[in-house]
Amino acid sequence: MIGGRGAAVALSSMALVGACWAGAPAGQADGGRQRDTPGVLCVGASDSTYDPPLTLVPRRAHITVDARYVCTVAPGRTLPATGSLDGQSPDASCLTLGGARLTETVRYADGKRSLIVYDSGTTLRVTDVQIVRLTGHVTEGRGKGQPAQRTVFAGSSQLPTECLSSGLRGSSGRAQLEVHP
């Protein structure tokens, strides 16, 4: 579970990242010229599961994630959306998700979708909060061809000492998905 201080750090960090991104309205990150394909910014809850559970010893793990977003798809236009991620990490542990390759399908309330392939990522653990940043590209649907980045601030409902025994089965937190024009 994310403690009070960890939650404050995570939420403050997400607000800062969101404020920085919001400096250029969707579709206008190129100096004010309107782009044909606007950017997308989604924020919401993210729940991950790991199979097998993560320990301190890196090993191959299957990762699945369910996300519930609110997405800004154009200036002044927001939509609810869901995200489903699935993939593998050849070197997953409680400390890192090394070499993770994940695919996310985002389904927007207007019937459109985005298929995003994440091919690189970084992990940072600060006390009981794990910060994961995945980068990739939209390969189909809304935002096709655009770069994407997903940042998650997550904690586990299990004690960190589970890394020493049975392993962490999952984590929950807040996610921010950015598709840049």
NORCORJO-V33654 format. One record per residue. N is the residue number from 1. RES is the residue in three letters. SS is DSSP state (@ for helix, = for strand, . for the rest). PSI is psi in whole degrees, 0 to 359 (* if undefined). D_LAST is the distance of its C-alpha to the last C-alpha in whole Angstrom. Layout:
((N | RES | SS | PSI | D_LAST) (N | RES | SS | PSI | D_LAST))
//
This chain:
((1 | MET | . | 142 | 35) (2 | ILE | . | 125 | 33) (3 | GLY | . | 172 | 36) (4 | GLY | @ | 313 | 35) (5 | ARG | @ | 317 | 34) (6 | GLY | @ | 319 | 32) (7 | ALA | @ | 319 | 30) (8 | ALA | @ | 317 | 30) (9 | VAL | @ | 314 | 28) (10 | ALA | @ | 313 | 26) (11 | LEU | @ | 321 | 25) (12 | SER | @ | 319 | 25) (13 | SER | @ | 317 | 23) (14 | MET | @ | 321 | 20) (15 | ALA | @ | 318 | 21) (16 | LEU | @ | 314 | 20) (17 | VAL | @ | 316 | 17) (18 | GLY | @ | 320 | 16) (19 | ALA | @ | 320 | 17) (20 | CYS | @ | 317 | 15) (21 | TRP | @ | 325 | 12) (22 | ALA | @ | 348 | 13) (23 | GLY | . | 336 | 14) (24 | ALA | . | 106 | 10) (25 | PRO | . | 150 | 10) (26 | ALA | . | 128 | 8) (27 | GLY | . | 359 | 6) (28 | GLN | . | 26 | 8) (29 | ALA | . | 3 | 7) (30 | ASP | . | 37 | 8) (31 | GLY | . | 20 | 12) (32 | GLY | . | 347 | 12) (33 | ARG | . | 133 | 11) (34 | GLN | . | 130 | 10) (35 | ARG | . | 155 | 7) (36 | ASP | . | 325 | 9) (37 | THR | . | 108 | 6) (38 | PRO | . | 162 | 6) (39 | GLY | . | 171 | 5) (40 | VAL | = | 137 | 8) (41 | LEU | = | 121 | 11) (42 | CYS | = | 140 | 14) (43 | VAL | = | 149 | 17) (44 | GLY | = | 190 | 21) (45 | ALA | = | 148 | 24) (46 | SER | = | 127 | 24) (47 | ASP | = | 122 | 27) (48 | SER | = | 148 | 28) (49 | THR | = | 149 | 31) (50 | TYR | = | 133 | 32) (51 | ASP | = | 112 | 35) (52 | PRO | = | 167 | 37) (53 | PRO | = | 150 | 37) (54 | LEU | = | 134 | 35) (55 | THR | . | 192 | 38) (56 | LEU | . | 345 | 38) (57 | VAL | . | 118 | 39) (58 | PRO | . | 136 | 36) (59 | ARG | = | 166 | 36) (60 | ARG | = | 134 | 34) (61 | ALA | = | 146 | 32) (62 | HIS | = | 132 | 31) (63 | ILE | = | 130 | 28) (64 | THR | = | 145 | 27) (65 | VAL | = | 137 | 25) (66 | ASP | = | 131 | 25) (67 | ALA | = | 147 | 22) (68 | ARG | = | 112 | 22) (69 | TYR | = | 162 | 19) (70 | VAL | = | 123 | 18) (71 | CYS | = | 136 | 15) (72 | THR | = | 113 | 13) (73 | VAL | = | 349 | 11) (74 | ALA | = | 161 | 11) (75 | PRO | . | 122 | 13) (76 | GLY | . | 6 | 16) (77 | ARG | = | 114 | 16) (78 | THR | = | 149 | 17) (79 | LEU | = | 145 | 18) (80 | PRO | = | 152 | 20) (81 | ALA | = | 160 | 19) (82 | THR | = | 150 | 21) (83 | GLY | = | 138 | 20) (84 | SER | = | 120 | 22) (85 | LEU | = | 146 | 22) (86 | ASP | = | 139 | 25) (87 | GLY | = | 191 | 25) (88 | GLN | = | 150 | 28) (89 | SER | = | 120 | 28) (90 | PRO | = | 341 | 31) (91 | ASP | = | 58 | 32) (92 | ALA | = | 139 | 31) (93 | SER | . | 180 | 33) (94 | CYS | . | 341 | 34) (95 | LEU | . | 336 | 32) (96 | THR | . | 158 | 29) (97 | LEU | = | 60 | 27) (98 | GLY | = | 131 | 28) (99 | GLY | . | 21 | 26) (100 | ALA | . | 134 | 24) (101 | ARG | = | 113 | 23) (102 | LEU | = | 151 | 21) (103 | THR | = | 131 | 20) (104 | GLU | = | 133 | 18) (105 | THR | = | 118 | 18) (106 | VAL | = | 125 | 17) (107 | ARG | = | 118 | 19) (108 | TYR | = | 154 | 18) (109 | ALA | . | 342 | 21) (110 | ASP | . | 8 | 20) (111 | GLY | . | 350 | 21) (112 | LYS | . | 168 | 17) (113 | ARG | = | 165 | 16) (114 | SER | = | 136 | 14) (115 | LEU | = | 120 | 15) (116 | ILE | = | 131 | 14) (117 | VAL | = | 118 | 16) (118 | TYR | = | 124 | 17) (119 | ASP | = | 1 | 19) (120 | SER | = | 160 | 19) (121 | GLY | = | 164 | 20) (122 | THR | = | 155 | 22) (123 | THR | = | 139 | 25) (124 | LEU | = | 131 | 27) (125 | ARG | = | 126 | 30) (126 | VAL | = | 110 | 31) (127 | THR | . | 242 | 34) (128 | ASP | . | 15 | 34) (129 | VAL | = | 130 | 30) (130 | GLN | = | 130 | 28) (131 | ILE | = | 119 | 24) (132 | VAL | = | 129 | 22) (133 | ARG | = | 120 | 19) (134 | LEU | = | 142 | 17) (135 | THR | = | 147 | 14) (136 | GLY | = | 208 | 13) (137 | HIS | = | 152 | 11) (138 | VAL | = | 122 | 11) (139 | THR | = | 341 | 14) (140 | GLU | = | 152 | 14) (141 | GLY | = | 206 | 14) (142 | ARG | . | 124 | 11) (143 | GLY | . | 13 | 8) (144 | LYS | . | 131 | 10) (145 | GLY | . | 352 | 9) (146 | GLN | . | 150 | 6) (147 | PRO | = | 148 | 8) (148 | ALA | = | 149 | 9) (149 | GLN | = | 134 | 12) (150 | ARG | = | 124 | 15) (151 | THR | = | 130 | 18) (152 | VAL | = | 133 | 21) (153 | PHE | = | 108 | 24) (154 | ALA | = | 155 | 27) (155 | GLY | = | 164 | 31) (156 | SER | . | 148 | 33) (157 | SER | . | 351 | 36) (158 | GLN | . | 157 | 38) (159 | LEU | . | 145 | 40) (160 | PRO | @ | 336 | 39) (161 | THR | @ | 346 | 42) (162 | GLU | @ | 338 | 41) (163 | CYS | @ | 334 | 40) (164 | LEU | @ | 346 | 43) (165 | SER | . | 258 | 44) (166 | SER | . | 340 | 43) (167 | GLY | . | 160 | 39) (168 | LEU | = | 125 | 36) (169 | ARG | = | 342 | 36) (170 | GLY | = | 179 | 32) (171 | SER | = | 160 | 30) (172 | SER | = | 150 | 29) (173 | GLY | = | 204 | 26) (174 | ARG | = | 140 | 23) (175 | ALA | = | 149 | 20) (176 | GLN | = | 123 | 16) (177 | LEU | = | 127 | 13) (178 | GLU | = | 127 | 10) (179 | VAL | = | 114 | 7) (180 | HIS | . | 138 | 4) (181 | PRO | . | * | 0))
//
